[in-house]
Amino acid sequence: MANQEAFSILSQVAIDLTSLFQAELTTQGLVESGRLRDSVKWIVIPTTDGGFTLQMESLDYFKFLDDKFNISQNVFNSSTYANIQEQIANAYSLIILDDLFLT
């Protein structure tokens, strides 16, 4: 039950992260065709131990632009990301509590 709630929270986090990264690309003027921006997507992957991993997918050249224009650093330094960190912490506390009470 708690893992379903954690998955739901992390799914919203993935949506929010996707939006933040896409907005940062737009803000920096790094959008020409929109292919790169539209390729950026965060997903939630269940792990074998009952937890979850957040993973970003994008076209390969995102890494080159990220290294040059600090896209990730700007997102992770934003005030909006602070709220996302709280959501992530809440989701993982649910997973930990669920694990403690199931063992």
Secondary structure, 3 states (H helix, E strand, C coil): CHHHHHHHHHHHHHHHHHHHHHHHHHHCCCCCCCHHHHHCEEEEEECCCCCEEEEEECCCCHHHHHHHHCHHHHHHCCHHHHHHHHHHHHHHHHHHHHHHHHC
